[in-house]
Structures are given as structure tokens and as C-alpha cells.
Amino acid sequence: MAGTGASSGRSTVSHVVGAGGRWGGGVERKRGKVPANEERSWDPERVQLMAQLLREHGFHVDHGILDFAASRRRVGITFTPDLEAATLRYIELARTQAGSSVLPEPLRDSPKCHGCSLNGICLPDETLALQEAPPDPVAPEVRRLYPVRSDATPLYVQEQGARVGTEKGILVVRTPDERRVTAPFGDFDQPVLLGNVQISAQALHTLCEAGIPFVHCSTGHWFCGLTAGLGIRNGYDKAAQFTAAADPERRLDIARRFVRAKIQNQRTLLRRNAQPAVGAALTELDLSLREVDGAGCIDEPLGRAQLPRLLPGDAPPTRRRTS
């Protein structure tokens, strides 16, 4: 069936029995408020009430009631022929769509998307943006990058009206209904605030000092901005790296370590996988190791890490023994 409107939520069904045991009407309970429109209800709510199929069980149903808990109001819905025809049409469309492999077009700027539980799967704004701005056919192919996986994950706060604060190194999220969710700083790499989410000045200062950026997005998950500190810790690290690179002795020592480790690794692979005897190649590698250790400038270790030719005829490698 079609999605529910902004005022709908988890609902239960009860009934009212009229005189003589005849069915007077169904009651659909809603958590939200009465919509501020002429019908005082949304089309999906009226169709949902009509689609309870009570008539197929032998009851006479000519109206229904929507009970809105937040407003403490009941709205009567008359089951007109137009509403019954619309309900049957929506049922047929739902069955057709369920058997189709083509997704329907997303809604455009619809208030229903905000309260829909499938918003994160449907992604209406992103889908429409891709349709209106197709990729450039002459653009170069995007190079795939595989960044190092971080143990921390983003923390998404999308409960509208939530407040983000901090207590003793722990990020605390409080919802409008006074629920409390905590997250230690080491468990997330960046908070993502979606829509009407407030953050305290204390939490802002703590996140900036810890070098943790946080992202501001709209209710529809559109990127709005990024707040981050100066990253003073990374600044010290970068300054130390440039200081080491400017020191000729430290630069030469680092180059020796890199080249030596590479030659030793080549020597190990050669002894494990090459046959027949590779004594000449091992001797050449040992000579390269001594030359690297005695290098007097940074240019001398360059080229010493090349793997020498093993034997005439390029002897094939063999499998390493497992016993």
C-alpha cells in the first residue's frame, strides 16, 4: 500500500458494534496529530482505513474513525464510492509494483518523505539529482581508491529535536522524549547531524580539541557544512616530519633502513623460492647490504634494492615446503 502521511505511525485496529450486532465502523489509532488540511486526514490514512476488508467477513461498514492520540481527537471518515474505488486502485497498483523489477519514480519535495521509514533506502533527493545531472561521458575514469579502514565509524544523529552534549569524554545524545544515548569518543570518527539537531558549545569545543570533525546536513541528508578544529596535533606531527626531512643525517639513516629492509626481503624470497643454487645472487645481495650500510650520502643507496638476475635462463620458482 501507499506510505502513510506525517501524522501516521504505528497503529492498532479496534471496532465499534452498533445496534443489532451490525458493524458500525472501524477505528484506526494513530500516534500523531490531526493534519491541518480540509479533510483532517491524509489520503493514505483514509485508504488504509478503507482497506481493512471488513466487508469480506460479512460486516456492513459505511464509515470509519481515525483516532489521533497526540491531538486527543477523532476524525470520522465516510466510505464513499470514490474512496472505495481509489482503495481498489491502490491495491492493484501495489500488487503490480510488487511483481515488477523496476522501481517507481521517487517523490519530489514531498513532506511524506520526512516521516517515511524507507527514506534511507529510496533516497528520493539523491535519485532525482542523478537523473537531472547525468555523468559527463567524456570525463576520465575515476580511479578506485582503497583507504585504510578505521575502527571508528560515523555517528548519525537524525532524531529531529535531539540535543548533543558531552560528559567526561563521552558524547551524549538526548531525544525529545528524554531518551539518552551515549557514545565514547573512541567509537566514532565523526558525528553527522541531520536536520534539526542541536549541539552544545561544550560538545563543540571538546570535539574540536580532540580533532574530531562533525558534519552538518539537511533533513534530506544534503551536505551543508563541516566544523573542525585547527588540527594542532597533526600540525606538530607534520612539523616533526619536515624537521627530520631537513636533517641530512636523519634523512640518510631513514633511506638506509628502507633500502636495507627491501634487500633483506628480496634475499629471503630468493632463498625460499629459487632453484637450483643461487649462491652468486646471494653474494651480490650481501655486497649490496654492505654498500648500503657504508653509504655516505643519500644518493648512494638508490638503485641498491634491485633484485639481481638469478641464473642464466631465468630459473623458475618452486613451491615452498610446508612440512
N, C-alpha and C positions, 0 to 999 in steps of 0.2 A: 504494500500500500504506500500511498504518498507519505512523506515525512510530516511530523507534527509541527505546529507553529510554536511561537516563542512562549506561549503560556502553558503549553502542554508538557508533560513529563511522565513519570511512572504513574500508571493509573490502575484502578480496580473497577470491577463492574458489579453493581447490585441491581435490585429491581423493586418495583412498586406494584403490588397486586390490587386491582380495582374490584368493584362490586361484582359478585357472581363468579369470582375466580378469573375474570378476563384480565389480560395483561394491559396495564395502564401505560407503561413506558420504562425504558432502561435508564439507569443513572451511571454516568461516566465521571469518575472522580479525577480531578486534576490538581497538581500541586501549585500551579501558577495563579496569576491574577486574571481577571476578566479582561479580554482585549478591548482596547479603546477604538472600536470600529462600529459601523452601523448594525451589523449582525450580532455584535458582542461575542463573537467566536470566529475561529478560523475555519476555512474550508476543510482542511484535513480532520479537524475535530468533529465537524458535523458528519463527514463521510465515515469516520471511524465509528461514531455512534450508530449510524445507519447500517454499517456493515457487520453488526453483531449477529445477523442472520437468525434472529429470534423467531421470525415468521415461519422459517422452515421447521421449527419444533412445535408448530400448531398454535402459537400465540398470536393475538391480534395486537399489533404495535402501530400506533399512529403518531407517537411523539417520543422524545427522549429528553433527558436533563443532563446538562453539564454542571458539575459541582466543583467550583473553584475554591480550593482550600485557602489560598493566600488572601483572597478577597472576601471569603465567607459569603459568597453569593452563588445562587443557582440560576442558570440560564436555560429556559425551555426551548427545545428545537422541534419544530413541526416537520414530520416526514412527508414532504410534498412529492408529487411525481417527478419534478425536476431533480430533487435531491436523490431520489431513488435511481433515476436514470444516470446521474453523474456517478453514483456509487458503483453501479454495474459497469459503467465505462472504465472507471479507475481499476476495478478488479480485473477486467480483461486486459488493460494495459500492463498491470503488474505481472500477470501471468505471461504475457507476450515478452516483456522485458526479462523475466526470469529465465526464459528459454533462449534468449538472444546472447550472442557473444560480443555485441557492440554496445559500448557504454553510452548512455544518453548524454546529451549536451548539458554542461553544468549551468546552474542558475547564475544570473548576472546581478550583482549588487542586491541580493535578496536578504532580508532580515532573517529568513528562516535558517540561513547557513550558520549563524552565530550559535544557535541552540541545537544544531544537528550533531548527533554523536558520530556521524560519518564524515564530518568536515575534514579531518586529518587524512582520510583515505581518498575522498573525492577531489580535494584541492581545487575548488572552483576558480579562485583568482589566478593560481598558477597555470591551470589548464587554459584559461582564456588568454592569458598573456602570451603563452607559447603559440596559440593559434593566430594571434594578431601580429606577432613578431617572429616569423619563421627564421631559422638559422640561415646565415649567408652561405650560398652554395659555393662561393669562391674562397671562403675563409679557410685557412690552413687547418689541418687535422690537429685536434687538441691532444697534446702529449699526456699520457696517463701517468700520474704520479702516485706513489705509494708511500705516504708518510708513516712515520713510526707511530704505532698505536699507543695511546696514552691510557693508563689505568683509570684515570678520571673521565667522567662523562658529563655532557651538558646537563644543567638543571633547568627544566622548563617550568615556569610558573604561569599558568593560563587561567586560574580561577579568578574571575572578574571581581574586583574589590578586595583582593588579597593584599596583605601588607608584609613586606620583607624586612626583617631586622636581624640583629646578631647578639649572641650571648656567649661570651667566653670561648671564642674561636669556633662557634657553631652558627650556621645560618638558620634562622627561624622564620618560617612562613606561617602566617595566621590568616585563616579564611574568614569571610563574613559571618559564618555560623560558629566562629570561635574554635574551629579545629586547628591543631598545632602540628606542623610537620618540621622536622629538623634535618639538617644535612651538614656533617663535618666538612671543613674546608678542603681536606684532602680527597674527598669523594667526588668532587666536581671540578671541572676546569673553567666553566663559565656559566653564570646564571643567564637565562633568557627570559625576559619579562614581556609577556604578550598582552597587549591591550591595557586595560585599566588596572594596573598593578602598581602599588606604591612601594618605595624603598626608603628606609630611614637614612638620615645623614650619618649615623654611626656605622650602619652597614656599608654605606658608600665609601667612607673613609677606610674601613677595615679591608674591603676588597681592593681598593687602590694601593694600600700599603703592602698587601700580600701579593700584588702583581697579578690579580685575577680580574680580567675584563668582564663586563656584563653588557648584554645586548638588549636594545630596546626595539620591539616590534609592535606592529598594529594588531588589532584583534584578529585580522585575517592573515596573520603571520608575515606581513610585509616588513622588511627591514627598514628601521627608522634611523638608528644610530648606534654608536658604540662608545661606552665610557671605560676608560682605562687610566691607570696611573702613569707616572713617568718611567716606570720600569727601572728603578735605580739599581736593583740587584743585577739585572742584565747589563746595565751600564758599567758597573765595576768589573764584571767578567770580560766585557769587550775591551775595557781599558787595559786589563791584565794581558789579554791576548796580543794587543798591539805593542805593549811594552816588551813582551817576550819576542815578538817578531822583529823588533828594532834592535835587539841584543844579538850581535853576531855569534857569540859563544853558545847561547841557548838555542839559537836557530840551527847552528851546526850540530849540536847534540841531538835535537829533535830529528833532523834529517838522518843522522847516523842510526838512530833507533828504528825509524821507519824502514830504511833500506836493509838493515841487518835482519829485522824480523821477516821481511819478504824473502831474502835469500835463504834463511833457515827454513822457511816453509817450503820453498822450492826444493831444497835438499831432501827434506822429509818425504815429499811426494815422489821424488825421483827414486829414492831407495825402496819405497813401498811398491811402486807400480812398474818400474822399468826392468827389462831383462834383454840380453844377458848382462854381463858385468858392465858397470858404468863407472869404473874407477877413475877414468880420465875426467869425466864430467864432475864427479865429486871433488876431485882435486882442484879443478877450476873454480868451483863454488867456494871451497875453503880459502883459496887465494883471494877471491873477491871479498870474503869476510874480513881477512887481514887488511886489505886495502881500505875497506870502509872504516875500520877502527883507526887507521892511521891517517885518515883524510884531514888535511889542514885547512880546507875552505869548503864552502857549501856546494861548489860546483863539482868537486871530485866524486862524491857518492853517486852522482847522476849517471845512469847507464850501467851501474854495477848490479842492478837487480834483474837483468835479463837472463832468462834460462838458456844455458848453452846447448848446442846441438849434442844429442846423446851419443849416437853411434852412426857410422855411415849406413845408409839405407833406412833410417828412421825406424828403429826397432819398436814394434807395437807394445803397448802396455798390457800387463796381465792383471788378473783379479787378485785382490789381496786375500791372503789366507784368513779364514775365520776360526780355525782350530787353534 
